[in-house]
Amino acid sequence: MTTPGMVAEFDDVAAWTAEAVGQLGDGHAIPAACRGSASPAALAWLAEACELSAGDRLLDVGAGSGGPAAWAAKRFGVRPILLEPMPAASRAASKLFGLPVLTADGQRIPLRADSVDVAWCLGVLCTVEDKAAVLREIHRVLVPHASLGLLVVVASRPIADPPDGNHFPLQSELVDLLDTCGFDLVEQTERPAAVPLSWSRRAQEVTALISARYRTHPAYTLASRQDTRLNDLFDNGDLSLQLLHAMKR
């Protein structure tokens, strides 16, 4: 995830998000830090599917600014460990939520085998070429028969010109990957579209403040171009956001 588009979208915007939340207030932190994929309904589905409970060690692989992990900690009492390769995003997660963050790549997770109770990987697999390497590492660090919650942008057809740094799997490829890497797919559903107004309002206020400050910045222009291309693919039915629950064999 080191292409210019990925850096702009997931690192620069993360730093700006933490800055905007600092001005607007902590109530904006979780909605803003779930930017791009997670929503209350999607997170609730994943939490229930994975049967989160107080004290669980939740590894969030590619945690971004930390919103989903913070949401799970607040509502279920889990103990999150965030793994995020982008340094500004790691700093943003630490600043916004005070959660432990490992600045590392999902292909080399610096944790011992069988050391975490449950894992999430949200909006990440579609941004890496070697998806199997990430899934095998997650499999290694999970305890036996543990749950993995995934949010994946899935392509209905091969995408010839994806947004910079994206590698969208087909559904059949995703299922085969999970099986090859030692996971059983338990259930799958399309991400719910509904987002409460209270959540979207706070996220939009952060977005508006970032736009006002940085809309002339080259990274903002690049991130906006990424979003526009992605939205076009969703609107055309070429992509869908899928929630999956798998278990380690």
N, C-alpha and C positions, 0 to 999 in steps of 0.2 A: 504493500500500500504506500509506495513512495513516488508515484507519478505526480506531476504538478497539480492535476485536478484533484487527486486524493488529498494532497497536503492542504490545498486551499479549502476543500470541503470539510475535512475532518480535523484539521489542526488549527488553521487560522481562525475558522469560524468558532471553534471551541474556545479559544482564548478570548475572542470578542464576546462570546456568550457569558463567560464568567465575569467579564467587565460590566456587561449590561445588567446582569443579575445583581451585581454589587450596587448599582444605582437604583434598580427598581424594587429590590427586596427579595428575601429568601423564599417567599411564597412563589416566586417565578422560577426557582431553580430546577425542580424536577420536570415540569413541562418543557422548559427550554432545553434541558439536557437530555431529553428523549427525542430531540429533533430528528425528523426524517423517517422514523419507522415505528417507534413504540407509541402506544396509546394506552389509556387506562384499561380498555376492554381487552386489548391484546396482552398486556402484562398480566391481567387477572386470569386469562385463559392459560397462559404459560405457568403461572404460579399454581393454579389448581391442578393442571395436568402433571406438573412435577411434584405435587404434594409438598410444597414448601412448609416448613415448620420452624418454630423458634430454635435457634442454636445451630441450624444447618450452615455448613460452610459452603457458600455459593460462589463459585468462580464464574465471573463474567468475562468472557474472552472477546477482546475488541470492545472494551467497555465505553469507549468514547469519553464524554464528559461525566459519566457516572449516573445518569438519571434513572435507568431501569434498576440498577443495583440499589440505589438509594430508596427507590419506591418499594422494593422488596424488603429492605431492612426496616423501613418505617411501618409497613403493614403486616409483616410476618415475623419480624424479629430474627431474620437470618443474619449470618456474619459474612458479609461480602468480601471477596478478594477480587480486585479489579486488575485485569491484564490489558494494557493498551500500549501499542508501539509508538504512537505519536506523542512527542514530549509535551507540546502545549496542551493537548487533550488530557494527558496525565496530570499536569499541573492544575488544569481547570477542575477535574474531578476531585482532587485533593483539596483545593480551595473551596469549592462549593459544598462538599459533603464531609470532608475529613475522613474519608474512607482509605484503607490501605490500597495503594496502587503499585503494581509492578510494571515498569516501563520495559516491555519485552514483546516479542513476536509470538503469535499463537503457534508457530511451528516449533518453538523451543520454549516451552513453559517451564520457568524455574521453580518447579515444585516437585516434591517426591511422588512416586507412584502411590496410587490408592490413598490420596491425602485430602480429597474434597468430596463432599456429599452430593452435590448437584452442580450442574454447569449450565450456563446460558451462553449463547453465541448469536447475537441479534444483528442482522444486517451486515454480516462480516463475510460469510462464505462466498457471496457474490462479488467480493472485492479481491479475492486471492486466486491465483492460478492453481497452486497446489493445495486443493481443498482436502485431499486425503491426508496430507501431512498435518494439517490443523486438527482434523477429526481423530487421527491416531494419537496425537498428543493429549487431546481432551480425554480420550479413552484411557490413556495411561494413568492420568492423575485422578480419575474418578474411582471411588470405591466400587466393589462388585455390585452389579445390578442397579447402579445409580441412574438417575434421570438426566437427560440432556434436553434442554429447551432451545429451539431454533426459530429464528425469523429469517426467512430467505427470500430474496427476490428471484423468482423462477421465470424462465423464459418459455413461451409457448412455441417458439421456433428459434433457430440459431440467429443471433443478432450480429449482423455484419459490421455495424459501426456503433458499438456501445459507448456510453460516456467513458471518459478517460479513466483507466484503471479498473473497470468493471468486467467481470467474467461470469455472466449469468448462466447457471446450470439449467438444463432441461429437467423436467420432473423425473424422467426415467434415470437420468444421470445421478440425480440427488439420491434416489432410493438405492441405486446400486452402490453409491459411495458409502452410505450409512452401513449397508450390509457388509461390504468389503472391510470396513474399518471396525467392525465388531459391535455394531449397534442394531437393535431391533426397532423398526419404526412401529410405534404403538398407535398413534393417531395423527391426523393432519387436518387443518382447516384453513380457509382463506381468512386473512386478517380482517376483523370487524372494521367497518368503515366509520361507524359513529364515534364521535369524540365530543365529550361534554363542552358546553360553551365556556365554562369556567376554566377549563384546561386550555382550549384553543385560544381564548382571549389572552391569557398570560404568555403563552408561547408567541403569539403574534405581537405582543407589546415588546418582547425582547427582540424579535426579528425586525420590527420597525426602528428600534433604537440603533441596532447594528447597521441597518440600511442608511439611516441618517448620518451616521458617523463615517461609514466605510464604503459607500456605494461607488466612490471613484477609485478605490484601491484595486490594483490588478487582481489580487486574490479574491476579492468579492465578485468581480466580474467573472472570473473563472468558475467560482463556486455556483454562481447564478446560471452560467451556461450549462454546468453539469445538471442542475435541478431542472432546467427547461427541457433538456434532452431526455432526462429520465421521465418527466411528466408526460412528454409526448408518447413515449413507449407504453406507459401505463394507459393513456387515453386510447391508444390504438389497439389495446388488448394484447400487446406483445409480451407484457410482463404482468405478474401478479405477486402480491405479498402473501407468503404462506407461513403459517405457524405449524411447527412440528414438535411432537414429543417422541423421543427415542429413549431406549434404555440400553445400558451397557450389558453385553452378554458375559 
